[in-house]
Amino acid sequence: MTLNTQCINFDIAEHLRQYITKKTRRYEKLLPASAEMEIRMTVVKPETNLNKETRIRVSGFGAELFAQKTCDTFEQGIDECLEAIDRQLEKQKDK
């Protein structure tokens, strides 16, 4: 599995990069090697709460999965998006 991370309107901190690696490690076993996971994080309105938008797209294994969440922290957004991806993977396996 290939992991691509994009950060828009901010520079990624090392602890966030490590958090992403830790949380996505298990997908290397669930998804084929040809799959690609793209994580896109954006700061939308710096002066407000709930200003961190996270989008995760998984493709390259016969289906495309997508989740988007806006939260207070990127960690929370990543967790919620990965939960949504998990649900979509379960539905995909049931087909």
DSSP file (Angstrom, degrees, kcal/mol; ACC not computed):
  #  RESIDUE AA STRUCTURE BP1 BP2  ACC     N-H-->O    O-->H-N    N-H-->O    O-->H-N    TCO  KAPPA ALPHA  PHI   PSI    X-CA   Y-CA   Z-CA
    1    1 A M              0   0    0      0, 0.0     2,-0.4     0, 0.0    35,-0.2   0.000 360.0 360.0 360.0 137.1    0.0    0.0    0.0
    2    2 A T  E     -a   36   0A   0     33,-2.4    35,-3.5    31,-0.1     2,-0.5  -0.853 360.0-156.6-100.8 134.5    1.2    3.5   -0.9
    3    3 A L  E     -a   37   0A   0     -2,-0.4     2,-0.4    33,-0.2    35,-0.2  -0.955  10.1-176.2-115.4 121.6    0.5    6.3    1.6
    4    4 A N  E     -a   38   0A   0     33,-2.9    35,-3.1    -2,-0.5     2,-0.4  -0.963   4.5-166.9-116.1 132.7    0.5    9.9    0.4
    5    5 A T  E     -a   39   0A   0     -2,-0.4     2,-0.4    33,-0.2    35,-0.2  -0.980   3.8-174.1-123.3 128.6    0.0   12.8    2.8
    6    6 A Q  E     -a   40   0A   0     33,-3.0    35,-2.8    -2,-0.4     2,-0.5  -0.973   5.1-165.7-121.0 136.0   -0.8   16.4    1.8
    7    7 A C  E     -a   41   0A   0     -2,-0.4     2,-0.5    33,-0.2    35,-0.2  -0.984   6.6-165.2-122.2 124.0   -0.9   19.3    4.1
    8    8 A I  E    S+a   42   0A   0     33,-3.0    35,-1.5    -2,-0.5     3,-0.1  -0.935  70.7   2.4-115.5 129.6   -2.5   22.5    3.0
    9    9 A N  S    S+     0   0    0     -2,-0.5     2,-0.3    33,-0.2    -1,-0.2   0.603 124.1  53.5  73.0  16.6   -2.1   25.9    4.8
   10   10 A F  S    S-     0   0    0     31,-0.2     2,-0.4    -3,-0.1    -1,-0.1  -0.974  80.3-111.3-164.8 163.6    0.3   24.4    7.4
   11   11 A D        -     0   0    0     -2,-0.3     2,-0.2    -3,-0.1    -3,-0.1  -0.865  40.1-115.9-100.5 135.4    3.5   22.5    7.8
   12   12 A I        -     0   0    0     -2,-0.4     2,-0.2    -5,-0.1    -5,-0.0  -0.492  24.5-135.2 -75.2 135.6    3.1   19.0    9.3
   13   13 A A     >  -     0   0    0     -2,-0.2     4,-1.9     1,-0.1     3,-0.3  -0.538  19.9-116.9 -85.2 155.9    4.7   18.3   12.7
   14   14 A E  H  > S+     0   0    0      1,-0.2     4,-2.4     2,-0.2     5,-0.2   0.868 113.8  56.1 -63.1 -37.7    6.7   15.2   13.3
   15   15 A H  H  > S+     0   0    0      1,-0.2     4,-1.9     2,-0.2    -1,-0.2   0.861 107.9  49.0 -65.6 -32.7    4.3   13.9   15.9
   16   16 A L  H  > S+     0   0    0     -3,-0.3     4,-2.3     2,-0.2    -1,-0.2   0.889 109.7  51.5 -71.3 -39.0    1.4   14.1   13.5
   17   17 A R  H  X S+     0   0    0     -4,-1.9     4,-2.1     2,-0.2    -2,-0.2   0.911 111.8  47.1 -62.0 -42.6    3.4   12.3   10.8
   18   18 A Q  H  X S+     0   0    0     -4,-2.4     4,-2.6     2,-0.2    -2,-0.2   0.883 109.8  53.8 -66.1 -38.7    4.2    9.5   13.4
   19   19 A Y  H  X S+     0   0    0     -4,-1.9     4,-2.4     2,-0.2    -2,-0.2   0.917 109.2  48.3 -61.7 -44.6    0.5    9.4   14.4
   20   20 A I  H  X S+     0   0    0     -4,-2.3     4,-2.0     2,-0.2    -2,-0.2   0.921 111.9  49.4 -62.2 -45.0   -0.6    8.9   10.8
   21   21 A T  H  X S+     0   0    0     -4,-2.1     4,-0.9     1,-0.2    -2,-0.2   0.913 112.2  48.3 -61.3 -43.4    2.0    6.2   10.3
   22   22 A K  H  < S+     0   0    0     -4,-2.6     3,-0.4     1,-0.2     4,-0.4   0.920 114.2  45.3 -63.3 -45.0    0.9    4.4   13.4
   23   23 A K  H  < S+     0   0    0     -4,-2.4     3,-0.3     1,-0.2    -1,-0.2   0.794 116.9  43.4 -72.6 -29.3   -2.8    4.6   12.6
   24   24 A T  H >< S+     0   0    0     -4,-2.0     3,-1.1    -5,-0.2     4,-0.5   0.501  86.9  92.0 -95.8  -4.2   -2.5    3.5    8.9
   25   25 A R  T >< S+     0   0    0     -4,-0.9     3,-1.4    -3,-0.4     4,-0.4   0.870  81.4  57.0 -58.8 -39.2    0.0    0.6    9.5
   26   26 A R  T >> S+     0   0    0     -4,-0.4     4,-1.1    -3,-0.3     3,-0.9   0.733  94.4  67.0 -69.1 -20.5   -2.7   -2.0    9.9
   27   27 A Y  H <> S+     0   0    0     -3,-1.1     4,-2.6     1,-0.2    -1,-0.3   0.696  84.6  72.3 -72.8 -17.6   -4.1   -1.2    6.4
   28   28 A E  H <4 S+     0   0    0     -3,-1.4    -1,-0.2    -4,-0.5    -2,-0.2   0.829 104.4  40.2 -63.6 -30.2   -0.9   -2.5    4.9
   29   29 A K  H <4 S+     0   0    0     -3,-0.9    -2,-0.2    -4,-0.4    -1,-0.2   0.793 117.6  47.6 -85.7 -31.0   -2.2   -6.0    5.9
   30   30 A L  H  < S+     0   0    0     -4,-1.1    -2,-0.2     2,-0.1    -3,-0.1   0.828 110.0  53.4 -79.7 -33.0   -5.9   -5.3    4.9
   31   31 A L  S  < S-     0   0    0     -4,-2.6    30,-0.0    -5,-0.1     0, 0.0  -0.729  89.7-104.7-106.5 151.5   -5.3   -3.8    1.5
   32   32 A P    >   -     0   0    0      0, 0.0     3,-1.7     0, 0.0    -1,-0.1  -0.237  35.2-106.6 -68.0 163.6   -3.3   -5.1   -1.5
   33   33 A A  T 3  S+     0   0    0      1,-0.3   -31,-0.1   -32,-0.1    28,-0.0   0.759 118.6  60.3 -63.1 -24.9    0.1   -3.8   -2.3
   34   34 A S  T 3  S+     0   0    0    -33,-0.1    -1,-0.3    26,-0.1    25,-0.0   0.577  83.4 106.6 -80.6  -8.6   -1.4   -1.9   -5.3
   35   35 A A    <   -     0   0    0     -3,-1.7   -33,-2.4    26,-0.1     2,-0.4  -0.328  56.4-152.6 -71.8 153.0   -3.8    0.1   -3.1
   36   36 A E  E     -aB   2  59A   0     23,-3.2    23,-2.5   -35,-0.2     2,-0.5  -0.995   5.8-163.0-130.7 130.9   -3.1    3.8   -2.5
   37   37 A M  E     -aB   3  58A   0    -35,-3.5   -33,-2.9    -2,-0.4     2,-0.5  -0.963   7.0-167.9-114.8 124.3   -4.2    5.8    0.5
   38   38 A E  E     -aB   4  57A   0     19,-3.1    19,-2.4    -2,-0.5     2,-0.5  -0.953   2.0-168.1-114.9 124.4   -4.2    9.6    0.2
   39   39 A I  E     -aB   5  56A   0    -35,-3.1   -33,-3.0    -2,-0.5     2,-0.5  -0.956   5.3-173.8-112.8 122.6   -4.6   11.7    3.4
   40   40 A R  E     -aB   6  55A   0     15,-3.0    15,-2.4    -2,-0.5     2,-0.4  -0.969   0.6-172.2-121.2 120.6   -5.3   15.4    2.8
   41   41 A M  E     +aB   7  54A   0    -35,-2.8   -33,-3.0    -2,-0.5     2,-0.4  -0.937   6.2 179.6-117.0 133.8   -5.4   17.8    5.7
   42   42 A T  E     -aB   8  53A   0     11,-2.6    11,-2.9    -2,-0.4     2,-0.7  -0.991  28.2-141.8-136.2 138.0   -6.4   21.4    5.5
   43   43 A V  E     + B   0  52A   0    -35,-1.5     9,-0.2    -2,-0.4     8,-0.0  -0.902  27.1 180.0 -93.7 112.6   -6.8   24.3    7.9
   44   44 A V        +     0   0    0      7,-2.3    -1,-0.2    -2,-0.7     8,-0.1   0.965  68.4   5.9 -84.6 -55.3   -9.9   26.0    6.6
   45   45 A K    >   -     0   0    0      6,-0.3     3,-2.0     3,-0.1    -1,-0.3  -0.868  64.3-163.7-131.5  98.7  -10.5   29.0    8.8
   46   46 A P  T 3  S+     0   0    0      0, 0.0    -1,-0.1     0, 0.0     5,-0.1   0.704  85.1  58.7 -58.2 -21.2   -7.7   29.5   11.3
   47   47 A E  T 3  S+     0   0    0      2,-0.1     2,-0.2     4,-0.0     4,-0.0   0.466  99.9  64.8 -91.1   0.7   -9.7   31.8   13.6
   48   48 A T  S <  S-     0   0    0     -3,-2.0     3,-0.3     1,-0.1    -3,-0.1  -0.747  82.4-105.4-119.6 165.7  -12.6   29.4   14.4
   49   49 A N  S    S+     0   0    0     -2,-0.2    23,-0.1     1,-0.2    -1,-0.1  -0.386 102.7  35.5 -76.3 167.0  -13.1   26.1   16.1
   50   50 A L  S    S+     0   0    0      1,-0.1    22,-0.2    -2,-0.1    -1,-0.2   0.928  78.0 137.8  51.8  50.1  -13.6   23.0   14.0
   51   51 A N        +     0   0    0     -3,-0.3    -7,-2.3    21,-0.2     2,-0.7   0.260  35.1  92.5-110.1  11.9  -11.2   24.3   11.5
   52   52 A K  E     -BC  43  71A   0     19,-1.9    19,-2.5    -9,-0.2     2,-0.5  -0.908  55.7-166.6-114.1 111.0   -9.2   21.2   10.6
   53   53 A E  E     -BC  42  70A   0    -11,-2.9   -11,-2.6    -2,-0.7     2,-0.4  -0.815   2.5-169.6-100.3 130.7  -10.5   19.3    7.6
   54   54 A T  E     -BC  41  69A   0     15,-3.2    15,-2.5    -2,-0.5     2,-0.4  -0.975   3.9-176.3-122.3 131.4   -9.3   15.7    7.0
   55   55 A R  E     -BC  40  68A   0    -15,-2.4   -15,-3.0    -2,-0.4     2,-0.4  -0.993   2.6-171.1-126.6 133.4  -10.0   13.7    3.8
   56   56 A I  E     -BC  39  67A   0     11,-2.8    11,-2.2    -2,-0.4     2,-0.4  -0.992   2.8-176.5-126.2 129.2   -8.9   10.2    3.2
   57   57 A R  E     -BC  38  66A   0    -19,-2.4   -19,-3.1    -2,-0.4     2,-0.5  -0.991   4.3-169.1-125.2 129.4   -9.3    8.4   -0.1
   58   58 A V  E     +BC  37  65A   0      7,-2.7     7,-2.9    -2,-0.4     2,-0.3  -0.979  22.8 149.2-118.7 127.5   -8.4    4.8   -0.7
   59   59 A S  E     +B   36   0A   0    -23,-2.5   -23,-3.2    -2,-0.5     5,-0.2  -0.904  29.7  73.1-146.4 172.8   -8.2    3.5   -4.3
   60   60 A G  S    S+     0   0    0     -2,-0.3     4,-0.1   -25,-0.2    -1,-0.1   0.608  77.6  84.2  96.4  13.5   -6.5    1.0   -6.5
   61   61 A F  S    S-     0   0    0      2,-0.8     3,-0.1    -3,-0.1   -26,-0.1   0.060 116.3 -76.6-133.3  26.9   -8.1   -2.3   -5.4
   62   62 A G  S    S+     0   0    0      1,-0.2     2,-0.3     0, 0.0    -3,-0.0   0.242 113.3  55.3 100.1 -12.9  -11.2   -2.4   -7.4
   63   63 A A  S    S-     0   0    0      2,-0.0    -2,-0.8     0, 0.0     2,-0.5  -0.957  71.1-133.4-144.2 161.0  -13.2    0.2   -5.4
   64   64 A E        -     0   0    0     -2,-0.3     2,-0.4    -5,-0.2    -5,-0.2  -0.984  18.7-166.8-122.1 126.7  -12.7    3.7   -4.2
   65   65 A L  E     -C   58   0A   0     -7,-2.9    -7,-2.7    -2,-0.5     2,-0.3  -0.869   8.0-178.2-111.2 143.9  -13.4    4.6   -0.5
   66   66 A F  E     +C   57   0A   0     -2,-0.4     2,-0.3    -9,-0.2    -9,-0.2  -1.000   9.2 174.5-145.7 139.6  -13.6    8.2    0.7
   67   67 A A  E     -C   56   0A   0    -11,-2.2   -11,-2.8    -2,-0.3     2,-0.4  -0.994   4.8-173.9-143.4 142.7  -14.2    9.9    4.1
   68   68 A Q  E     +C   55   0A   0     -2,-0.3     2,-0.3   -13,-0.2   -13,-0.2  -0.995   8.9 170.0-139.6 130.2  -14.2   13.6    5.0
   69   69 A K  E     -C   54   0A   0    -15,-2.5   -15,-3.2    -2,-0.4     2,-0.5  -0.986  22.4-150.6-139.1 148.2  -14.4   15.1    8.5
   70   70 A T  E     +C   53   0A   0     -2,-0.3   -17,-0.2   -17,-0.2     2,-0.2  -0.988  35.4 151.7-119.9 122.7  -14.0   18.5   10.1
   71   71 A C  E     -C   52   0A   0    -19,-2.5   -19,-1.9    -2,-0.5   -20,-0.2  -0.751  57.7 -98.2-139.9 179.9  -12.8   18.5   13.7
   72   72 A D  S    S+     0   0    0    -22,-0.2     2,-0.3    -2,-0.2   -21,-0.2   0.836 106.7  26.5 -73.6 -34.7  -10.9   20.4   16.3
   73   73 A T  S  > S-     0   0    0    -21,-0.1     4,-1.8     1,-0.1     5,-0.1  -0.910  72.9-127.8-129.1 155.6   -7.7   18.4   15.8
   74   74 A F  H  > S+     0   0    0     -2,-0.3     4,-2.8     2,-0.2     5,-0.2   0.841 110.2  59.7 -69.0 -33.0   -6.2   16.5   12.9
   75   75 A E  H  > S+     0   0    0      2,-0.2     4,-2.3     1,-0.2    -1,-0.2   0.931 107.2  45.4 -60.3 -45.5   -5.8   13.4   15.2
   76   76 A Q  H  > S+     0   0    0      1,-0.2     4,-2.5     2,-0.2    -1,-0.2   0.904 113.0  51.0 -64.2 -41.9   -9.5   13.4   15.8
   77   77 A G  H  X S+     0   0    0     -4,-1.8     4,-2.4     2,-0.2    -2,-0.2   0.896 109.9  49.4 -62.5 -41.2  -10.2   13.9   12.1
   78   78 A I  H  X S+     0   0    0     -4,-2.8     4,-2.6     2,-0.2     5,-0.2   0.929 111.3  49.7 -64.0 -45.4   -7.9   11.0   11.2
   79   79 A D  H  X S+     0   0    0     -4,-2.3     4,-1.9     1,-0.2    -2,-0.2   0.934 113.5  45.2 -58.8 -47.8   -9.6    8.7   13.7
   80   80 A E  H  X S+     0   0    0     -4,-2.5     4,-1.8     1,-0.2    -1,-0.2   0.887 113.7  49.3 -66.8 -39.2  -13.1    9.5   12.5
   81   81 A C  H  X S+     0   0    0     -4,-2.4     4,-2.4    -5,-0.2    -1,-0.2   0.910 110.4  50.2 -65.9 -41.6  -12.1    9.2    8.8
   82   82 A L  H  X S+     0   0    0     -4,-2.6     4,-2.4     2,-0.2    -1,-0.2   0.854 107.7  54.2 -67.0 -33.3  -10.4    5.8    9.4
   83   83 A E  H  X S+     0   0    0     -4,-1.9     4,-2.0    -5,-0.2    -1,-0.2   0.917 109.9  47.4 -62.9 -42.1  -13.5    4.6   11.3
   84   84 A A  H  X S+     0   0    0     -4,-1.8     4,-2.1     2,-0.2    -2,-0.2   0.893 110.9  51.0 -65.7 -39.8  -15.6    5.5    8.2
   85   85 A I  H  X S+     0   0    0     -4,-2.4     4,-2.5     2,-0.2    -2,-0.2   0.894 107.6  54.1 -63.7 -39.8  -13.1    3.8    5.9
   86   86 A D  H  X S+     0   0    0     -4,-2.4     4,-2.2     2,-0.2    -2,-0.2   0.922 108.4  48.6 -59.6 -44.9  -13.4    0.7    8.1
   87   87 A R  H  X S+     0   0    0     -4,-2.0     4,-2.1     1,-0.2    -1,-0.2   0.899 112.0  49.1 -62.6 -40.5  -17.2    0.6    7.7
   88   88 A Q  H  X S+     0   0    0     -4,-2.1     4,-2.2     2,-0.2    -1,-0.2   0.878 109.0  52.6 -67.8 -37.0  -16.8    1.1    4.0
   89   89 A L  H  X S+     0   0    0     -4,-2.5     4,-2.3     2,-0.2    -2,-0.2   0.900 107.9  51.7 -63.5 -40.6  -14.3   -1.8    3.8
   90   90 A E  H  X S+     0   0    0     -4,-2.2     4,-1.7     1,-0.2    -2,-0.2   0.923 110.8  47.3 -61.4 -44.9  -16.7   -4.1    5.7
   91   91 A K  H  X S+     0   0    0     -4,-2.1     4,-0.8     1,-0.2    -1,-0.2   0.886 111.0  52.4 -63.3 -38.0  -19.5   -3.2    3.2
   92   92 A Q  H >< S+     0   0    0     -4,-2.2     3,-0.5     1,-0.2    -2,-0.2   0.887 108.7  49.7 -66.1 -39.2  -17.1   -3.8    0.3
   93   93 A K  H 3< S+     0   0    0     -4,-2.3    -1,-0.2     1,-0.2    -2,-0.2   0.830 105.2  58.2 -68.9 -31.6  -16.1   -7.3    1.7
   94   94 A D  H 3<        0   0    0     -4,-1.7    -1,-0.2     1,-0.3    -2,-0.2   0.725 360.0 360.0 -70.3 -21.2  -19.8   -8.2    2.1
   95   95 A K    <<        0   0    0     -4,-0.8    -1,-0.3    -3,-0.5    -2,-0.1   0.484 360.0 360.0 -71.9 360.0  -20.4   -7.7   -1.6
